Amino acid sequence: MMTLEKFIDNFESTVDGIEPGSLSGQDVFRSLKQWDSLAVLMFIDMVDAEYDVRLSSREMKDAETLGELHALIVSKQQAG
């Protein structure tokens, strides 16, 4: 099972300009200055490649924090 810490590590390494170890599950990812259209595409690609999960734009809009994104991905993995 993917831990929140591992997910955040992957997020930090995927989105350019984020200092490793600087984020937590409570951070609102859309408020990050690095969160732009390229970061969104890179993130969606990473989630598909690393976790075999596809996120819709609606699901992305419903999540606010990194912890909520993590929970969404875990629930989609479990649903198969």
Secondary structure, 3 states (H helix, E strand, C coil): CCCHHHHHHHHHHHCCCCCCCCCCCCCEHHHCCCCCHHHHHHHHHHHHHHHCCCCCHHHHHHCCEHHHHHHHHHHHHHHC
